[in-house]
Amino acid sequence: MSLALKGVGVIGVGVTVGGGFLAYSVTSKSEPKNTLANELTKSGFTLINLDTTKTETSTSGWKKILDSYKTITAKKPELKIGDFSLGTQDHEDINKLKNACSSVLKSEEGTTTFTKYRSAASKWCVEPITVNDLLSKRGVNFLSTDGSENTDTWTSIAKNYESNKKANSKEPMDGVNSSEVSGADYSGNISKIKSACNDRKIKSSHEDEFEKYLEEVQNWCVSKS
């Protein structure tokens, strides 16, 4: 074997370094790791502005997020996005949230930070988005609740809803109060399910139990085709 070929062989396999072995390949490259920011973007969310030099208006998404953050994390501390305290100045508090988001959004998949803050980041580090709009961005169509459209589909949903209620001894969606159907007329339950769907589709990502409403809409309010 020529010296040139021997050299190529060494590069392809590895080199000896100080008694140890450092292996590498001339062609292999590390795959970029998925960050929390990338994960949220791929899931249909839009990352919110994190510029701390910008003063947010009273109608901005940040103001809505701050108000919800204070209310929700007081009851559910597990949804906090970092170890910091909020005060009475909105601008300062919003900047604390921006800095916290900037930090956690850089976390890589597989890390403790990524896992710990994924749910919180989807509430506090993205532009507020409704259940309906998020599903639309994911290519999922909300069923029309107007008149008699999609009657067969809604009847099928009502039947499945009734079966689920019997199997679990509770309403699949809170507040529906469906009735047991003895015949083939599911119109009453369909009306109740539609009403619940309409209530849930307008819930926003920064609101309490958004994830619950999102799952319920996916189960009972969308086209499966």
C-alpha positions as a Python dict, from the first residue, in 0.01 Angstrom:
ca = {
    (1, 'M'): (0, 0, 0),
    (2, 'S'): (136, 344, -91),
    (3, 'L'): (208, 608, 172),
    (4, 'A'): (-73, 819, 28),
    (5, 'L'): (-327, 540, 71),
    (6, 'K'): (-198, 464, 419),
    (7, 'G'): (-252, 828, 507),
    (8, 'V'): (-610, 819, 386),
    (9, 'G'): (-669, 504, 586),
    (10, 'V'): (-540, 666, 900),
    (11, 'I'): (-759, 973, 854),
    (12, 'G'): (-1066, 763, 790),
    (13, 'V'): (-1020, 547, 1097),
    (14, 'G'): (-843, 751, 1361),
    (15, 'V'): (-514, 867, 1506),
    (16, 'T'): (-329, 777, 1821),
    (17, 'V'): (-297, 1065, 2066),
    (18, 'G'): (-88, 1036, 2383),
    (19, 'G'): (-163, 670, 2437),
    (20, 'G'): (-537, 722, 2387),
    (21, 'F'): (-743, 695, 2068),
    (22, 'L'): (-913, 988, 1899),
    (23, 'A'): (-1146, 864, 1625),
    (24, 'Y'): (-1295, 1089, 1365),
    (25, 'S'): (-1406, 1088, 1003),
    (26, 'V'): (-1325, 1337, 730),
    (27, 'T'): (-1684, 1316, 606),
    (28, 'S'): (-1890, 1303, 924),
    (29, 'K'): (-2050, 1621, 1060),
    (30, 'S'): (-2252, 1672, 1376),
    (31, 'E'): (-2622, 1713, 1313),
    (32, 'P'): (-2748, 2044, 1455),
    (33, 'K'): (-2942, 1978, 1772),
    (34, 'N'): (-3307, 2072, 1795),
    (35, 'T'): (-3360, 2371, 2023),
    (36, 'L'): (-3675, 2461, 2213),
    (37, 'A'): (-3717, 2762, 1984),
    (38, 'N'): (-3710, 2534, 1679),
    (39, 'E'): (-3948, 2288, 1842),
    (40, 'L'): (-4209, 2556, 1912),
    (41, 'T'): (-4179, 2699, 1561),
    (42, 'K'): (-4227, 2354, 1406),
    (43, 'S'): (-4534, 2309, 1626),
    (44, 'G'): (-4702, 2614, 1471),
    (45, 'F'): (-4614, 2881, 1726),
    (46, 'T'): (-4455, 3217, 1644),
    (47, 'L'): (-4179, 3324, 1881),
    (48, 'I'): (-4258, 3655, 2049),
    (49, 'N'): (-4034, 3961, 2037),
    (50, 'L'): (-3758, 3934, 2299),
    (51, 'D'): (-3602, 4279, 2253),
    (52, 'T'): (-3562, 4425, 2603),
    (53, 'T'): (-3497, 4774, 2462),
    (54, 'K'): (-3853, 4787, 2328),
    (55, 'T'): (-4129, 4927, 2548),
    (56, 'E'): (-4442, 4717, 2501),
    (57, 'T'): (-4781, 4886, 2468),
    (58, 'S'): (-5078, 4806, 2689),
    (59, 'T'): (-5237, 4616, 2398),
    (60, 'S'): (-4932, 4409, 2308),
    (61, 'G'): (-4910, 4034, 2336),
    (62, 'W'): (-4659, 4078, 2616),
    (63, 'K'): (-4906, 4266, 2833),
    (64, 'K'): (-5157, 3982, 2795),
    (65, 'I'): (-4887, 3728, 2873),
    (66, 'L'): (-4766, 3916, 3181),
    (67, 'D'): (-5116, 3941, 3327),
    (68, 'S'): (-5180, 3571, 3268),
    (69, 'Y'): (-4837, 3475, 3400),
    (70, 'K'): (-4899, 3648, 3732),
    (71, 'T'): (-5243, 3490, 3774),
    (72, 'I'): (-5167, 3137, 3656),
    (73, 'T'): (-4827, 3084, 3819),
    (74, 'A'): (-4970, 3196, 4153),
    (75, 'K'): (-5184, 2880, 4137),
    (76, 'K'): (-4952, 2664, 3927),
    (77, 'P'): (-4589, 2742, 4014),
    (78, 'E'): (-4477, 2457, 3789),
    (79, 'L'): (-4553, 2684, 3494),
    (80, 'K'): (-4298, 2945, 3596),
    (81, 'I'): (-4033, 3008, 3333),
    (82, 'G'): (-3751, 3085, 3575),
    (83, 'D'): (-3650, 3166, 3929),
    (84, 'F'): (-3726, 3537, 3952),
    (85, 'S'): (-3978, 3760, 4124),
    (86, 'L'): (-4212, 4006, 3956),
    (87, 'G'): (-4273, 4355, 4087),
    (88, 'T'): (-4518, 4632, 4004),
    (89, 'Q'): (-4355, 4782, 3693),
    (90, 'D'): (-4485, 4616, 3376),
    (91, 'H'): (-4183, 4715, 3166),
    (92, 'E'): (-3938, 4564, 3414),
    (93, 'D'): (-4148, 4251, 3463),
    (94, 'I'): (-4189, 4197, 3089),
    (95, 'N'): (-3812, 4227, 3045),
    (96, 'K'): (-3762, 3962, 3313),
    (97, 'L'): (-3988, 3731, 3116),
    (98, 'K'): (-3809, 3818, 2791),
    (99, 'N'): (-3472, 3734, 2942),
    (100, 'A'): (-3605, 3408, 3083),
    (101, 'C'): (-3749, 3313, 2745),
    (102, 'S'): (-3424, 3404, 2567),
    (103, 'S'): (-3242, 3163, 2794),
    (104, 'V'): (-3476, 2862, 2782),
    (105, 'L'): (-3543, 2887, 2407),
    (106, 'K'): (-3175, 2808, 2345),
    (107, 'S'): (-3198, 2480, 2536),
    (108, 'E'): (-3142, 2168, 2329),
    (109, 'E'): (-3360, 1861, 2301),
    (110, 'G'): (-3264, 1599, 2555),
    (111, 'T'): (-3157, 1847, 2819),
    (112, 'T'): (-3330, 1898, 3152),
    (113, 'T'): (-3410, 2260, 3067),
    (114, 'F'): (-3576, 2163, 2737),
    (115, 'T'): (-3799, 1908, 2908),
    (116, 'K'): (-3876, 2119, 3213),
    (117, 'Y'): (-3978, 2435, 3031),
    (118, 'R'): (-4133, 2313, 2706),
    (119, 'S'): (-4490, 2355, 2828),
    (120, 'A'): (-4419, 2689, 2997),
    (121, 'A'): (-4239, 2826, 2692),
    (122, 'S'): (-4538, 2745, 2472),
    (123, 'K'): (-4745, 2975, 2693),
    (124, 'W'): (-4507, 3260, 2775),
    (125, 'C'): (-4252, 3280, 2492),
    (126, 'V'): (-4478, 3283, 2185),
    (127, 'E'): (-4725, 3523, 2029),
    (128, 'P'): (-5068, 3447, 2177),
    (129, 'I'): (-5258, 3220, 1938),
    (130, 'T'): (-5602, 3062, 1962),
    (131, 'V'): (-5676, 2690, 1956),
    (132, 'N'): (-5845, 2731, 1618),
    (133, 'D'): (-5558, 2924, 1460),
    (134, 'L'): (-5292, 2689, 1593),
    (135, 'L'): (-5471, 2383, 1456),
    (136, 'S'): (-5519, 2562, 1125),
    (137, 'K'): (-5143, 2621, 1103),
    (138, 'R'): (-5098, 2250, 1165),
    (139, 'G'): (-5333, 2166, 880),
    (140, 'V'): (-5621, 2055, 1103),
    (141, 'N'): (-5967, 2179, 1005),
    (142, 'F'): (-6222, 2283, 1267),
    (143, 'L'): (-6565, 2145, 1177),
    (144, 'S'): (-6828, 2401, 1089),
    (145, 'T'): (-7084, 2439, 1366),
    (146, 'D'): (-7332, 2629, 1151),
    (147, 'G'): (-7676, 2486, 1079),
    (148, 'S'): (-7691, 2134, 944),
    (149, 'E'): (-7346, 2120, 784),
    (150, 'N'): (-7150, 1797, 835),
    (151, 'T'): (-7452, 1626, 996),
    (152, 'D'): (-7314, 1275, 946),
    (153, 'T'): (-6976, 1370, 1090),
    (154, 'W'): (-7129, 1540, 1393),
    (155, 'T'): (-7358, 1242, 1453),
    (156, 'S'): (-7056, 1011, 1449),
    (157, 'I'): (-6878, 1240, 1694),
    (158, 'A'): (-7182, 1246, 1924),
    (159, 'K'): (-7199, 865, 1924),
    (160, 'N'): (-6829, 836, 2006),
    (161, 'Y'): (-6870, 1103, 2272),
    (162, 'E'): (-7152, 904, 2434),
    (163, 'S'): (-6944, 585, 2429),
    (164, 'N'): (-6649, 765, 2584),
    (165, 'K'): (-6869, 911, 2857),
    (166, 'K'): (-7008, 568, 2946),
    (167, 'A'): (-6663, 409, 2949),
    (168, 'N'): (-6510, 674, 3174),
    (169, 'S'): (-6820, 770, 3378),
    (170, 'K'): (-6770, 1140, 3311),
    (171, 'E'): (-6816, 1401, 3042),
    (172, 'P'): (-6522, 1408, 2797),
    (173, 'M'): (-6561, 1788, 2794),
    (174, 'D'): (-6652, 1980, 3109),
    (175, 'G'): (-6986, 2157, 3101),
    (176, 'V'): (-7144, 1967, 2813),
    (177, 'N'): (-7401, 1769, 3018),
    (178, 'S'): (-7495, 1536, 2735),
    (179, 'S'): (-7803, 1313, 2754),
    (180, 'E'): (-7828, 940, 2695),
    (181, 'V'): (-7977, 874, 2353),
    (182, 'S'): (-8218, 581, 2320),
    (183, 'G'): (-8302, 627, 1953),
    (184, 'A'): (-8118, 775, 1657),
    (185, 'D'): (-8170, 1144, 1729),
    (186, 'Y'): (-7842, 1291, 1853),
    (187, 'S'): (-7931, 1650, 1766),
    (188, 'G'): (-7953, 1761, 2130),
    (189, 'N'): (-7608, 1631, 2216),
    (190, 'I'): (-7466, 1758, 1888),
    (191, 'S'): (-7583, 2107, 1977),
    (192, 'K'): (-7416, 2085, 2320),
    (193, 'I'): (-7091, 1953, 2174),
    (194, 'K'): (-7086, 2226, 1908),
    (195, 'S'): (-7134, 2491, 2175),
    (196, 'A'): (-6844, 2349, 2377),
    (197, 'C'): (-6628, 2340, 2064),
    (198, 'N'): (-6704, 2705, 1988),
    (199, 'D'): (-6610, 2803, 2343),
    (200, 'R'): (-6282, 2616, 2327),
    (201, 'K'): (-6162, 2716, 1982),
    (202, 'I'): (-6118, 3081, 2088),
    (203, 'K'): (-5904, 2999, 2393),
    (204, 'S'): (-5558, 3152, 2363),
    (205, 'S'): (-5220, 2996, 2433),
    (206, 'H'): (-5147, 3223, 2731),
    (207, 'E'): (-5474, 3130, 2904),
    (208, 'D'): (-5512, 2870, 3176),
    (209, 'E'): (-5567, 2509, 3057),
    (210, 'F'): (-5498, 2594, 2692),
    (211, 'E'): (-5338, 2253, 2642),
    (212, 'K'): (-5649, 2081, 2777),
    (213, 'Y'): (-5877, 2276, 2544),
    (214, 'L'): (-5648, 2208, 2250),
    (215, 'E'): (-5665, 1833, 2313),
    (216, 'E'): (-6044, 1839, 2354),
    (217, 'V'): (-6092, 2025, 2028),
    (218, 'Q'): (-5867, 1777, 1850),
    (219, 'N'): (-6074, 1491, 1992),
    (220, 'W'): (-6427, 1624, 1936),
    (221, 'C'): (-6435, 1926, 1707),
    (222, 'V'): (-6224, 1865, 1398),
    (223, 'S'): (-6242, 1683, 1069),
    (224, 'K'): (-6053, 1355, 1082),
    (225, 'S'): (-6040, 1314, 704),
}
